[in-house]
Amino acid sequence: MNSYNPKEIEKKWQENWKKTNAVKIDKDGNSKEKFYILDMFPYPSGTGLHMGHTESYTASDVFYRFKKMQGFDVLHPQGFDSFGLPAENFAIKTGIHPAETTEKNMATYVSQMKSLGFGYDFDEMAVTSDPEYYKWTQWIFGKFFENGLTYKKTQKTNWCPSCQTVIANEQVVDGKCERCGTQIEQKELPGWFFKIMDFADDLISGLEKVDWPKHTKKNQTNWIGKSEGSVVKFAIKSEFDSESELNSDFKGIEVFTTRIDTVYGVTYVVVAPEHPIISNLKSQILNFNEVEEYIRQAKNKTELDRMEAKEKTGVEIKGIKAVNPFNGEEVPVYVADYVLGGYGTGAVMAVPAHDERDFEFAGKYNLPIKQSIKILKQENIKINKSGNAFTEDGELIDSGEFTGLKSNEAREKMTEWLEKNNLGEKKINYRLRDWSISRQRYWGCPIPIVYSPEGEARFVGEENLPWLLPNDVDFVPSGTSPLAKSEELKERVEKIFGKGWMAEYDTMDTFVDSSWYFLRYPDAKNEKEFCSKERIEKWLPVDLYIGGAEHTYMHLLFARFFTKAMHKIGLLPFDEPFLKLRHQGMVLDKFGKKMSKSKGNVVNPDEMVEKFGADSVRMYMMFAAPLEDEVMWNEENIIGVRRFLEKVFALMGKTRTYAEYTRTDADKKSKALLHKTIKKVTEDVKNLKYNTAISAMMILVNEMEKASELQVTDYELLVTLLSPFAPHIAEEIWEKLGNKKSIFEEKWPEADESLMKDEEIEMVVQINGRVRERLIVSADVTEDEAKETALESEKVKIHIEGKEIRKIIFVPGKLINIVVG
């Protein structure tokens, strides 16, 4: 028998799979039940696949092969998220066109994926920079435009001075560009937006319909940030006015609060730096220069910086007061950047006794703390500057006619009072904002809009799609969109639409490209539709999606928005894209450190495949930890996995046909273990618990090693269980055993319950509930036999001697409990 040689075996079977088109399926056939499993597709960087890709793509490949052997038609596609800044920045440095570097990098990725044995059909990929793909990105944009789901406006944006483009809130980390680390600036720019806010409630409620990790659902819900509360009108009292300004043409400050029950505890009001009250009352603000300087500094901070700032800052707006509508009390007004102009009303009522943020601010600026909620069951506790804010519900105190009400009841009655007196109303707010998709860069999908001489925006029309990205562009960023330099684009617009017409020069955020790619895979070569109705009905939505949790706030949210928007306008018959979602953990080095080029600890998958073989790499990635946990890459440990595969291969030498096989007394025990393993592996793979599935197979192999010979059918069952994890070695063994077809055409084994029963079991013997003995007895031992055996044990006799046996409790297959007095 030849020894295990992964290099030869893996090359042989990869060539065989290519030759036989092993990954091809009939996408239009209906004879089998479908299953659609999807990976988050990669950006084709110059560095190639990393170990995180290797882990998640192996996880999906295992499941793909498992479902295929269960008799499903399995769609398991791959592609590339190939537009983006890295390729463009590389072009700026080298002068090489992004299309050229992207094509080269994709070829490297495909080669690497093939070397790991991933079962993808690379003839039907979705590549976002391919005009035949982005034609449909533009088509969908056109449908959104026609249905009022897009608009253009000028607003303050996050601007990266290094990348020379707008950056979404979700792409700003600690005030810096997520991609390049440059400090973000705020800049007023016109841009296109998608109305994701129209779907905020659906995006929250829809999470109840999908099987996603709880923490992912919670984080996405929190990001959308729905809050139900009240708008309260605070009149403004100026030192120059004899009366507060509160009339039918209200010019005061409207605040949004979820805790109207605490309104009698308000000791100041805070407005955002963007609030119009500041410019409207400029002449009445005594320290306007100080306020203006504070606003100038705030403009350089991002919204995330302002929300997450550890130290709250602000400036009192001297010369004006806010008047509490409930008690007429005048309180100071502050401008502070932790309040956002775009959230709620851009103003908040501050109740330091009952809000941690207000409490911190009040302590810093020596502002009063006024308690208006009593801590239930702790009536004597008073809130002061040396303590903490009480933020829970309770009972109202010192709150006028509402004193004595519980918080939830008070919120209802106080809101009714506001509405009755035209001083406020019930309101729902969201943290989420409409999605800004305009980017001032070259290597992206052109926005398919043109402008008439009068400035009216118009979709270019389906007949002009794909609206091609021009090639005559200087990539060097200048703060304006590179497409504006294209003479070809200008000529194209005038030729089609006439003199005086202009193109939109911005390109789309690359997250637009990835928000619908899963819809293209079932029909990747369709030139007439993004996907035919027949294939949409057969294949979609995605049954299992695997990828990183870091995409919770961007890709996963945006893909759900696209699906819901397309459903609303009649393009899709469903409104959730991914029925089941699972995340993979991060791959760390052997010291538990994150891999990075700067640390010099990056592990190259190519080198590991060359050194240990693809099957060993795949097995180790799945065995080292549960899928969702961090994996520590350690070459010393992968050696153990390689040895396990060598053991499996060597077992072939022990196999005997049924006629040749010599049956022994150990047969029943080994059969029981085999079928228990079949059941365990099947359940674990179904639940993506790959590490415990592999562990069960290792136990089985260790037992098989002890036998002098193996029945070939039992060995074949082991190899079948192993095949999704280590497909190359499984195919090789299967062929050597005389099988003509691929192992992946074999049916997944089913455990035989009748063979899983052990011949002998361990029976626990308790005396008055305490374990005193463990006996090996027949699996089908009767109650009388169990009692007799237990009472004959010397260990048991010691504890019952001279005592009365009151009763004996027998639990079949588990224990005997002898009760003595």
Buried (B, 14 or more C-beta within 10 A) or exposed (E): EEEBEBEEBBBBBBEBBEEEEBBEBEBEEEEEEBBBBBBBBBBBBEEBBBBBBBBBBBBBBBBBBBBBBBEBBBBBBBBBBBBBBBBBBBBBEEEBBBBEBBBEBBEBBBEBBBBBBBBBBBEBBBBBBBBBBBBBBBBBBBBBBEBEBBEBEEBBBBBBBBBBBBBBBBBBEEBBBBBBEBBBBBBEBEBBBBBBBBBBEBBBEBBEEBEBBEEBBEBBBEBBBBBEBBBBBBBBBBEEEEEBBBEEEBEBBBBBBBBBBBBBBBBBBBBBBBBEBBEEBEEBBBBBEBBBEBBEEBBEBBBBBBBEBEEBBBBBBBBBBBBBBBEEBBBBBBBBBBBBBEBBBBBBBBBBBBBEBBBBBBBEBEBBBBBBBBBEEEEEEEBEEEEEBBBEBBBBBBBEEBBEBBBEBBBEBBBEBBEEEEBBEBBEBBBBBBBBBBBBBBBBBBBBBBBEEEEEBBBBEEEBBBBBBBEEBEBEBEEEBBBBBBEEBBEBBBEEBEEEBBBBBBBBBBBBBBBBBBBBBBBBEBEEEBBBEEBBEBBBBBBBBBBBBEBBBBBBBBBBBBBBBBBBBEBBEBBBBBBBBBBBBBBBBEEEEEBEEEEEBEBBBBEBBBEBBBBBBBBBBBBBBBBEEBBBBBEEEBEBBBEBBBBBBBBBEBBBEEEEBEEEEEBBBBBBBBBBBBBBBBBBBEEBBBBBBBBBBBEBBEBBEEBEEBBBEBBBBBBBBBBBBBBBBBBBBBBEBEBEEBBBEBEBBEBEEEBBBBBEBEBBBBBBEEEBBEBEBBBEBEEEEBBEBBBEBEEBEEBBEEEEEEEBEBEEBEBBBBBBE
